[in-house]
Amino acid sequence: MAKNWAIAIGINNYTHLHSLDYAKKDAQSMGDFFQQELGFEGIFLFTENSPPVATSTGPIPTRPTFGDLGRFLRLQFESPLLEPGDNLWFFFSGHGLHYEGHDYLFLSDTDPGDIKYTALPLSYVTERLKRSGADNIILLLDACWNQEDSAGEGIGKEPQQGVVTIYSCGANEKAYEIPSLQQGSFTYAALEALQIQGENNCATVERLGQYLYHRVPEINRQYQQPPQTPYAIVEPSQSQLIIVPRYATFQDIDTLKLNAYRAESQDDLELAKQLWIRVNAATTDSDPDVIKAFLRISQLSATASPPLTSPSRVRTTTATISPQPTSPRLPLLEFDVVTVDNQGQEIERHQGTAHYFTEDLGKGVSLEMVAIPAGNFQMGSPDTEEQRRNFESPQHKVTVPSFCMGNYPISQAQWQAIATLPPINRELDPNPSQFPGRNLPVERVSWYDVVEFCARLSQKTGREYRLPSEAEWEYACRGGTTTPFHFGETITTDLGNYDGNDTYGLASQGKYREQTTPVGSFQVANAFGLYDMHGNVYEWCADHWHKDYEGAPTDGSIWLNNKDNQSPRVLRGGSWVYNPWFCRAAYRDCLEPDLRSHGIGFRVVCRTAWVL
């Protein structure tokens, strides 16, 4: 079982600075919550009259002075007392200042005229906490610089590596105490957030950060105080990181697993190991996938090859698309195609057309297949593309024969229509999805599940259906474009379903819907008539994962590893869970073929005489 410790510091009385009214109570309330509500084993409280801390070298006074707190951090964390998977929280309520490029916490005896030698560098705090052995370190800093007779900026400008840092306000704002509440508004909101249980809990960095971002300004308005804007920074970035394992939901754990698998696929084995340790802590050592992952990472570490050098520069120019087929047997589908500028503003909208046919799946359910014309394109991303990854290289020309592709991801209604047919190689759950809805995309289906779906669909229709090759998917997604998204240089949440708390390029923040959206609900397609190619659900492809494009086929075919059916399979398109850069046309991902996630679905392709 994971251990949980917390250090809580609250300073009301300053010798050389304006005193505060409720910082001591903030620290006491936070310490009580950690101990009584979350069951933390170790609470270290530093206030004007808190009791000494017992250590192996004797008791340490807990006055919040430079000497006492500095000595505690030095002696308590001289050698690791915690382990990977354990949690260590650090709460501070008091004054803080950014000075000569560094953030400092002001203790009760700090001399503002001698900051370097009497204030506590935040980087030192971080360094000592990281020596504890815990790999989940969270800093809650209810601190600012509000000395009216002295200019300066508050803390928040010096990144703290390897920890989660949540600041009560911006560097140029003040953090306010609320006399009616007898607490700081940030601490009050944090205690509110951490007590929420169920689906809307704040067990992840992302949800806690979002709650505080909205709730603290609301409290300040209610009590007629100026605004302050809390924010969270995670170094390295992992916004879905679970920080309160006791309240983590199945969905939180599923997302963390997906991040762990991604790290493995990108050969970042150290990050993968850390994430699997977090999964283990959140599942209280009961998830068999964790043991498999540790064995897998151990084997990969033993055989790891040196990292790849940077790929050579390859420029993308234009894609060549053959003329659309004109067979009268296929009717025309009409749709809107949108282009945006680099800020996400719509600059062009026109009506496109594509040939399509419809499969009747029975019981009023149908499947529309759009004809994708033959052509060639540059697969991968140029090295100038924002947030690109080395596994998107080298760019290479691929010639793709014509084929048909579903204009939407497979919906739950379509899945149910086929899943209830007699099995061919395996059973299928007719209702596997985390988010039920007939027009929502099916998710929580493994690669093996969707191969079975394709086999049953093929048997029913007499046409051979399958998953697209990775090259077919990217060619179809781009629709003749060479930009990161088929919409242009960026994307907005008016065009796709992803985590809109983050942005790409110069676009503004948008919505985070926290689940899938009905297929085609954004009512804009690419030039081939395909919807939802960026976001909503990741889509399985037929290919095995390869760490780059060296040796990749140039004819659009499926790229396999000696018929190894156990290797990870490719995912494309990003999903509602992730940031916009994961939704780029060139971005690649992968997952083990027997695993399922609430962010993964698929669409199907087939070849027919109509478009050959």
SULNOR-V716475 format. One record per pair of residues at least 12 apart in sequence whose ideal C-beta (glycine too) atoms are under 8 Angstrom apart, sorted by the first residue. I is the first residue (numbers start at 0). J is the second residue. Records with the same first field share a line. If there is no record, write none. Layout:
I: J  J
This chain:
0: 283  284
1: 84  85  86  244  280
2: 40  41  81  82  85  86  133
3: 33  37  38  39  40  41  85  86  87  88
4: 39  40  41  42  43  81  85  86  87  88  131  133
5: 29  30  33  34  39  41  42  43  87  88  89  90
6: 43  45  87  88  89  90
7: 26  27  29  30  33  42  43  44  45  90
8: 26  44  45  46  63  68  90  91  92  93
9: 22  23  24  25  26  27  45  46  63  91  92  93
10: 22  23  46  47  63  92  93  94  105  106  107
11: 23  46  47
12: 47  107
13: 93  94  105  107  109
14: 107  108
15: 108  109  110  111
16: 94  105  109  111  146
17: 145  146
19: 92  93  94  176
20: 176  178  181
21: 92  176  181  182  183
22: 92  93  141  176  183
23: 46  47  92
24: 181  182
25: 90  92  141  182  183  186
26: 44  45  46  90  92
27: 44  46
28: 182  186  190
29: 90  139  186  189  190
30: 42  44  90
32: 190  193  194
33: 88
36: 193  194
37: 193  243  245
38: 245
39: 88
43: 61  71  75
44: 61
45: 61  62  63  67  68  71
46: 61  63
47: 62  63  107
49: 61  62
52: 71  75
54: 74  75
56: 74
59: 71  74  75
62: 107
63: 93  106  107
64: 106  107  108
65: 106  108  109  117  118  119
66: 108
68: 106  119
69: 119
72: 123  124  127  128
73: 127
76: 127  128  130  131
77: 130
78: 130
79: 130  131  132
80: 131  132
81: 131  132  133
82: 132  133
83: 132  133  134  273  276
84: 134  135  276  277  279  280
85: 131  132  133  134  135  280
86: 133  135  136  137  242  244  280
87: 128  131  133  135  136  137
88: 136  137  138  139
89: 124  128  136  137  138  139
90: 139  140  141
91: 104  138  139  140  141  142
92: 141  142  183  186
93: 105  106  141  142
94: 109  142  143  144  145  146
95: 121  140  142  143  144  153  154
96: 111  114  118  144  151  152  153  154
97: 144  151  152  153  154  155  156  157  170
98: 114  115  118  151
99: 115
100: 157
101: 120  121  122  157
102: 120  121  122  154  155  156  157
103: 118  119  120  121  154
104: 118  119  121  124  140  142  154
105: 118  119  142
106: 118  119
111: 146  149
121: 138  140  154  157  159
122: 157  159
124: 138
125: 138  159  160  161  162
128: 162
129: 161  162
134: 273  276  277
135: 163  240  242  277  280
136: 161  162  163
137: 162  163  164  165  242
138: 159  162  163  164  165
139: 165  189
140: 154  164  165  166  167
141: 167  174  183  185  186  189
142: 154  166  167  174
143: 167  168  172  173  174  227
144: 173
145: 173  174
152: 170  171
153: 168  169  170  171  172  173  174
154: 166  170
155: 168  169  170  230
156: 170
158: 232  234
159: 232  234
160: 234
161: 234  235
162: 234
163: 204  231  232  233  240  242
164: 231  232  233  234
165: 189  204  207  208  211  229  230  231  232
166: 229  230  231  232
167: 183  185  186  215  227  229
168: 185  227  228  229
169: 227  228  230
172: 225  226  227  228
173: 225  227
174: 227
175: 219  224  225  227
177: 218  219  222  224
179: 222
180: 218  222
184: 215  218  219  222  224  227
185: 211  215  227  229
187: 218
188: 210  211  214  215  218  229
189: 207  211
191: 210  214
192: 207  210  211  214
193: 207  243
195: 210  246
196: 246
198: 248  250
200: 243  246  247  248
201: 243  246
202: 241  242  243  244  245  246  247  248  251
203: 238  239  240  241  242  247  251
204: 231  233  237  238  239  240  242
205: 231  238  239  498  500
207: 231  242
208: 229  230  231  238
209: 500  511
211: 229  231
212: 228  229  230
215: 227  228  229
216: 228
235: 270
237: 258  274
238: 498  500  501
239: 251  254  255  258  576
240: 255  277
241: 255  277  280  281
244: 277  280  281  283
247: 281
250: 433  597
251: 281
252: 278  281  282  286
253: 433  596  597
254: 576  596  597  598
255: 274  277  278  281
256: 274  278  288  594  596
257: 576  590  596  598  599
258: 274
259: 271  274  275  278  292
260: 567  589  590  591  594
261: 588  589
262: 274
263: 292  295  296  299  567
264: 544  546  567  588  589  590
265: 388  390  546
266: 299  303  306  546
268: 296  299  300  303
271: 292  296
272: 293  296
275: 289  292  293  296
278: 292
288: 594
307: 389  546  547
309: 382  389
310: 382  389  392  393  547
311: 393
312: 381  382
313: 377  379  381  382  392  393  394  395
314: 381  394
315: 377  380  381  394  481
316: 377  481
317: 481
318: 374  375  376  377  474  477  479  480  481
319: 374  375  376
320: 372  374  479
321: 372  373  374  401
322: 372
323: 353  354  370  372
324: 354  370  372  401  609  610
325: 354
326: 354  609  610
328: 356  609
329: 354  355  356  370  609
330: 354  355  356
331: 352  353  354  355
332: 352  353  354  355  367  369  406  528
333: 350  351  352
334: 350  351  352  353  523  524  528  530
335: 348  349  350  351  522  523  524
336: 348  349  350  351  523  524  525  526
337: 486  494  523
338: 486  487
339: 486  487  488  489  490  491  494
340: 487  488
341: 487  488  489  504  505  506
342: 489  504  505  506  507
343: 489  490  491  493  494  504  505  506  507
346: 487
351: 524  526  528
352: 528
353: 369  370  527  528
354: 369  370  609  610
355: 367  368  369  370  403  406  528
356: 368  370  403  607  609
358: 456  460  462
360: 413  416  417  456  459
361: 416
362: 416
364: 412  413  415  416
366: 405  409  413  456  603
367: 405  406  407
368: 403  404  405  406  603  605
369: 403  404  405  406  527  528  529
370: 401  403  609  610
371: 399  401  402  403  404  471  474  475  527  610
372: 401  527  610
373: 398  399  400  401
374: 398  399  474  479
375: 396  397  398  399
376: 396  397  399  473  474  477  479  481
377: 394  395  396  397  481
378: 394  395  396  397  470  473  474  548  551  585
379: 391  392  393  394  395  548  585
380: 392  394  483  583  585
381: 394
384: 483  583  585
385: 483  503  504  580
386: 503  580  583
387: 583  585
388: 586  587
389: 547
390: 546  547  587
391: 548  585  586  587
392: 547  548
393: 547  548  549
394: 548
395: 548  551  553
396: 553
397: 470  474  551  552  553  554  555
398: 553  554  555
399: 470  471  474  554  555
400: 554  555  606  611
401: 606  610  611
402: 467  471  604  605  606  610
403: 604  605  606  607  609  610
404: 467  471  475  527  529  602  603  604
405: 602  603  604
406: 519  524  528  529  530
407: 440  518  519  530  531  602
408: 440  441  518  531  535  536  538  600  601  602
409: 440  441  449  452  600  601  602  603
410: 437  438  439  440  441  518
411: 430  432  435  436  437  438  439  440  441
412: 437  438
413: 441
414: 429  431  441  444  452
415: 429  430
417: 452  455  456  459
418: 452  455
420: 455  458  459
421: 455
422: 451  455
423: 451  454  455  458
424: 450  451  454
425: 447  448  451
427: 448  451  452  455
428: 448
431: 443  444  448  595
432: 597
433: 514  597
434: 514  515  597
436: 515  517
438: 517  518
439: 515  516  517  518
440: 515  518  531  535  536  600
441: 600  601
442: 515  536  595  596  597  598  599  600
443: 595  596  597  599
444: 595  599  600  601
445: 592  593  594  595
446: 466  539  568  590  592  593
447: 592  593
448: 595
449: 466  539  601
450: 465  466
452: 601  603
453: 465  466  603
456: 603
462: 605  607
463: 605  606
464: 603  604  605
465: 541  603  604  605
466: 539  540  541  601  603  604
467: 540  541  602  603  604
468: 540  541  542  555  556  557  558
469: 540  541  542  557  558  569  571  587
470: 551  552  555  556  558
471: 555  604
472: 538  540  571  572
473: 571  584  585
474: 555
475: 527  529  532
476: 525  529  532  533  571  572  584
477: 525  584
478: 525  526  527  529
479: 526  527
480: 525  526  584
482: 584
483: 503  504  580  583  584  585
484: 533  582  583  584
485: 525  526  532  533  584
486: 523  533
488: 504
489: 502  503  504  505  506  579
490: 503  506  533  534  579  582
491: 506  507  509
492: 509  510  511  512
493: 509  521
494: 521  523  533
495: 521  531  533  534  535  579  582
496: 512  515  516  521  531  534  535  574  575
497: 533  534  573  574  575  577  578  579  581  582
498: 511  575  576  577  578  579
499: 511  512  579
501: 578  579  580
502: 579
503: 578  579  580  583
506: 579
512: 575
513: 575
514: 575
515: 535  536  575  597
516: 535  575
518: 530  531  535
519: 531
531: 572
532: 572  584
533: 572  573  582  583  584
534: 572  573  574  575  579  582
535: 572  574  575  600
536: 572  574  575  598  599  600
537: 570  571  572  573  574  588  596  598  599  600
538: 570  571  572  599  600  601  602
539: 568  569  570  599  600  601
540: 568  569  570  571
541: 557  568  569
542: 557  558  559  568  569
543: 558  559  560  563  566  567  568  569
544: 566  567  568  569  587  589
545: 558  560
564: 592
565: 591  592
566: 592
567: 589  590  591  592
568: 589  590  591  592
569: 587  588  589
570: 587  588  589  590  599
571: 586  587  588
573: 586
574: 598  599
575: 598
576: 597  598
577: 598
